[in-house]
Amino acid sequence: MILTRENYFSPEMQMKYMGSSQYKSFMQCEAMTMAEILGEYEREKTVSLMVGSYVDAHFEKSLDIFKAKNPEIYTQKGELRSEYKHAETIISRLERDEMFQKYMSGEKQVIKTGEIEGVPFKIRIDSYHPGKVIVDLKIMRDFEGVWKDGLMLTFVEAWGYDIQGAIYQAIEGNNLPFYIAAGTKEKPEPDLALISIPQDRLDFCLNELKKKIHRFADIKAGKIEPVRCERCDYCKRTKVLKEIIPYDQL
């Protein structure tokens, strides 16, 4: 079966290939990720994620399809709900900027496959400028730092976009710069930025990935059992009490 936009996230292709989202999901919770791959669990579609997907679909030239598949974005009167009207504001702001448009004017949704440490990977590039740069579109709440595991991180590090860049660069194969074309959901005025990730950071992320990827591949192959994080929604839903714990272990 050939990998296409239509089957990119199908169970068959999710099992066959690792991707940046899947890898980051394994890093979060191995048990949840395998449940998703096997179709036993589906994450909730939040309005925040849907707004980002709305903007993504516009730049992918697939907004009509997105609207048809997600009728919940409309009111009973057939009007866009307020969150998606603001998504139109975000789109308008991004399209007014000449530099932003330049970097988003590459080949759209380019799919490539390859291997990292012998593990098959797939990528889908938002805006591809062959021989020049890889650009990924991100729509964020804002550009502020994010507290994670007791540390203040940039949103790039907190959401693993540096890891994504390392994977895209490795699979594309020409060591092209990786840029993020970012917009925010802030009201009344969205912000925007073009962000580069230094090569030494991409190299570090790729080296860290190489240390972990064989374990995740073995989990997918059924060779080892996935570990539960006991913090995500999936683990909470499937949790079975087996002991009484002291309060100071909470």
VENVEN-V229841 format. One record per pair of residues at least 24 apart in sequence whose C-alpha atoms are under 10 Angstrom apart, sorted by the first residue. I is the first residue (numbers start at 1). GAP is how many residues later the second one is. If there is no record, write none. Layout:
# VENVEN-V229841
i: <I & I>
gap: <GAP & GAP>
This chain:
# VENVEN-V229841
i: <3 & 3 & 3 & 3 & 4 & 4 & 4 & 4 & 5 & 5 & 5 & 5 & 8 & 8 & 8 & 8 & 9 & 10 & 10 & 11 & 11 & 11 & 11 & 12 & 12 & 13 & 13 & 14 & 14 & 14 & 14 & 15 & 15 & 15 & 16 & 16 & 16 & 16 & 16 & 16 & 16 & 17 & 17 & 17 & 17 & 17 & 17 & 17 & 17 & 17 & 17 & 18 & 18 & 18 & 18 & 18 & 18 & 18 & 18 & 18 & 18 & 18 & 18 & 18 & 19 & 19 & 19 & 19 & 19 & 19 & 19 & 19 & 19 & 20 & 20 & 20 & 20 & 20 & 20 & 20 & 20 & 20 & 20 & 20 & 20 & 21 & 21 & 21 & 21 & 21 & 22 & 22 & 23 & 23 & 23 & 23 & 23 & 23 & 23 & 23 & 23 & 23 & 24 & 24 & 24 & 24 & 24 & 24 & 26 & 26 & 26 & 26 & 26 & 26 & 26 & 27 & 27 & 27 & 27 & 27 & 28 & 28 & 28 & 28 & 29 & 29 & 29 & 29 & 29 & 29 & 29 & 29 & 29 & 30 & 30 & 30 & 30 & 30 & 30 & 30 & 30 & 31 & 31 & 31 & 31 & 31 & 31 & 31 & 31 & 31 & 31 & 32 & 32 & 32 & 32 & 32 & 32 & 32 & 32 & 32 & 32 & 33 & 33 & 33 & 33 & 33 & 34 & 34 & 34 & 34 & 34 & 34 & 35 & 35 & 36 & 37 & 38 & 40 & 41 & 41 & 41 & 42 & 43 & 43 & 44 & 47 & 47 & 47 & 48 & 48 & 48 & 48 & 48 & 48 & 49 & 49 & 50 & 50 & 50 & 51 & 51 & 51 & 51 & 51 & 51 & 51 & 51 & 51 & 51 & 52 & 52 & 52 & 52 & 52 & 52 & 52 & 52 & 52 & 52 & 52 & 53 & 53 & 53 & 54 & 54 & 54 & 54 & 54 & 55 & 55 & 55 & 55 & 55 & 55 & 55 & 55 & 55 & 55 & 55 & 56 & 56 & 56 & 56 & 56 & 58 & 58 & 58 & 59 & 59 & 59 & 59 & 59 & 59 & 59 & 59 & 59 & 60 & 60 & 60 & 60 & 60 & 60 & 61 & 61 & 83 & 86 & 86 & 86 & 86 & 86 & 86 & 87 & 87 & 87 & 87 & 89 & 89 & 89 & 89 & 89 & 90 & 90 & 90 & 90 & 90 & 90 & 90 & 90 & 90 & 90 & 90 & 91 & 91 & 92 & 93 & 93 & 93 & 93 & 93 & 94 & 94 & 94 & 94 & 94 & 94 & 94 & 94 & 97 & 99 & 99 & 99 & 100 & 100 & 100 & 100 & 100 & 100 & 101 & 102 & 103 & 103 & 103 & 103 & 103 & 103 & 103 & 103 & 103 & 103 & 103 & 103 & 104 & 104 & 104 & 104 & 104 & 104 & 104 & 104 & 105 & 105 & 106 & 106 & 106 & 106 & 107 & 107 & 108 & 109 & 111 & 112 & 112 & 112 & 112 & 113 & 113 & 113 & 114 & 114 & 114 & 114 & 114 & 114 & 115 & 115 & 115 & 116 & 116 & 116 & 116 & 116 & 116 & 116 & 116 & 117 & 117 & 117 & 117 & 117 & 118 & 118 & 118 & 118 & 119 & 119 & 119 & 119 & 119 & 120 & 120 & 121 & 121 & 121 & 121 & 122 & 122 & 122 & 122 & 123 & 123 & 123 & 123 & 123 & 123 & 124 & 125 & 125 & 126 & 126 & 127 & 127 & 128 & 129 & 130 & 130 & 130 & 131 & 131 & 131 & 131 & 132 & 132 & 132 & 132 & 132 & 133 & 133 & 133 & 133 & 133 & 133 & 133 & 134 & 134 & 134 & 134 & 134 & 134 & 134 & 134 & 134 & 134 & 135 & 135 & 135 & 135 & 135 & 135 & 135 & 135 & 135 & 135 & 135 & 135 & 136 & 136 & 136 & 136 & 136 & 136 & 136 & 136 & 136 & 136 & 136 & 137 & 137 & 137 & 137 & 137 & 137 & 138 & 138 & 138 & 138 & 138 & 138 & 138 & 139 & 139 & 139 & 139 & 139 & 139 & 139 & 139 & 139 & 140 & 140 & 140 & 140 & 140 & 140 & 140 & 140 & 141 & 141 & 141 & 141 & 141 & 141 & 141 & 142 & 142 & 142 & 142 & 142 & 142 & 142 & 142 & 143 & 143 & 143 & 143 & 143 & 143 & 143 & 143 & 156 & 156 & 156 & 157 & 160 & 161 & 161 & 162 & 162 & 162 & 162 & 162 & 162 & 162 & 162 & 162 & 162 & 163 & 163 & 163 & 163 & 163 & 163 & 163 & 163 & 164 & 164 & 164 & 165 & 165 & 165 & 165 & 165 & 165 & 165 & 165 & 166 & 166 & 166 & 166 & 166 & 166 & 166 & 166 & 166 & 166 & 167 & 167 & 167 & 167 & 167 & 168 & 169 & 169 & 169 & 169 & 170 & 170 & 170 & 175 & 177 & 178>
gap: <108 & 109 & 110 & 119 & 106 & 107 & 108 & 120 & 104 & 105 & 106 & 119 & 103 & 114 & 115 & 116 & 28 & 27 & 29 & 25 & 26 & 27 & 28 & 25 & 26 & 24 & 109 & 24 & 107 & 108 & 206 & 202 & 205 & 206 & 103 & 104 & 105 & 106 & 201 & 204 & 205 & 96 & 97 & 98 & 102 & 103 & 104 & 105 & 106 & 200 & 203 & 95 & 96 & 97 & 98 & 101 & 102 & 103 & 104 & 105 & 195 & 198 & 199 & 202 & 94 & 101 & 102 & 103 & 104 & 105 & 145 & 148 & 149 & 101 & 102 & 103 & 104 & 140 & 141 & 143 & 144 & 145 & 146 & 147 & 148 & 102 & 139 & 140 & 142 & 143 & 99 & 194 & 98 & 137 & 140 & 141 & 144 & 186 & 189 & 190 & 193 & 194 & 135 & 136 & 137 & 139 & 140 & 185 & 186 & 187 & 189 & 190 & 193 & 200 & 201 & 182 & 185 & 186 & 189 & 202 & 200 & 201 & 203 & 204 & 197 & 198 & 199 & 200 & 201 & 202 & 203 & 205 & 206 & 186 & 189 & 190 & 195 & 196 & 197 & 198 & 199 & 188 & 194 & 195 & 196 & 197 & 198 & 199 & 201 & 203 & 204 & 194 & 195 & 196 & 197 & 198 & 200 & 201 & 202 & 203 & 206 & 183 & 187 & 193 & 195 & 201 & 182 & 185 & 186 & 188 & 191 & 192 & 191 & 199 & 198 & 183 & 182 & 194 & 192 & 193 & 196 & 192 & 190 & 191 & 189 & 26 & 36 & 37 & 35 & 36 & 91 & 92 & 93 & 137 & 90 & 91 & 33 & 34 & 37 & 32 & 33 & 34 & 35 & 36 & 37 & 39 & 88 & 89 & 134 & 32 & 35 & 38 & 85 & 86 & 87 & 88 & 89 & 131 & 132 & 133 & 34 & 85 & 86 & 30 & 33 & 34 & 37 & 85 & 29 & 32 & 33 & 34 & 35 & 36 & 39 & 82 & 83 & 84 & 128 & 35 & 70 & 81 & 82 & 83 & 29 & 30 & 33 & 32 & 36 & 45 & 46 & 49 & 50 & 67 & 68 & 78 & 44 & 47 & 48 & 49 & 66 & 67 & 47 & 48 & 102 & 99 & 100 & 101 & 102 & 103 & 104 & 52 & 97 & 98 & 103 & 96 & 98 & 99 & 100 & 101 & 49 & 93 & 94 & 95 & 96 & 97 & 98 & 99 & 100 & 101 & 102 & 92 & 99 & 98 & 90 & 96 & 97 & 98 & 99 & 87 & 88 & 89 & 90 & 96 & 97 & 98 & 99 & 95 & 82 & 94 & 95 & 81 & 82 & 83 & 92 & 93 & 94 & 80 & 25 & 24 & 25 & 26 & 30 & 31 & 32 & 33 & 34 & 76 & 77 & 78 & 91 & 24 & 25 & 30 & 31 & 32 & 33 & 76 & 77 & 24 & 30 & 24 & 27 & 28 & 29 & 27 & 28 & 27 & 27 & 61 & 56 & 59 & 60 & 61 & 55 & 58 & 59 & 53 & 54 & 56 & 57 & 58 & 59 & 52 & 55 & 56 & 51 & 54 & 55 & 90 & 93 & 94 & 97 & 98 & 92 & 93 & 94 & 96 & 97 & 92 & 95 & 96 & 99 & 91 & 94 & 95 & 97 & 98 & 51 & 97 & 46 & 47 & 49 & 50 & 45 & 46 & 49 & 50 & 41 & 44 & 45 & 46 & 48 & 49 & 44 & 43 & 47 & 54 & 55 & 52 & 54 & 44 & 47 & 42 & 44 & 46 & 43 & 44 & 45 & 46 & 42 & 43 & 44 & 45 & 46 & 36 & 41 & 42 & 43 & 44 & 45 & 46 & 31 & 34 & 35 & 38 & 41 & 42 & 43 & 44 & 45 & 46 & 30 & 33 & 41 & 42 & 43 & 44 & 45 & 46 & 47 & 59 & 60 & 61 & 25 & 28 & 29 & 32 & 42 & 43 & 44 & 45 & 46 & 58 & 59 & 42 & 43 & 44 & 45 & 46 & 57 & 42 & 43 & 44 & 45 & 46 & 54 & 55 & 41 & 42 & 43 & 44 & 45 & 46 & 51 & 52 & 53 & 42 & 43 & 44 & 45 & 46 & 50 & 51 & 52 & 42 & 43 & 44 & 45 & 46 & 49 & 50 & 40 & 41 & 42 & 43 & 44 & 48 & 49 & 50 & 39 & 40 & 41 & 42 & 43 & 48 & 49 & 50 & 24 & 39 & 41 & 44 & 45 & 36 & 41 & 34 & 35 & 36 & 37 & 39 & 40 & 41 & 42 & 43 & 44 & 38 & 39 & 40 & 41 & 42 & 43 & 45 & 46 & 38 & 41 & 42 & 31 & 32 & 34 & 36 & 37 & 38 & 40 & 41 & 31 & 33 & 35 & 36 & 37 & 38 & 39 & 40 & 41 & 43 & 35 & 36 & 38 & 39 & 42 & 34 & 30 & 33 & 34 & 37 & 32 & 33 & 36 & 24 & 25 & 24>
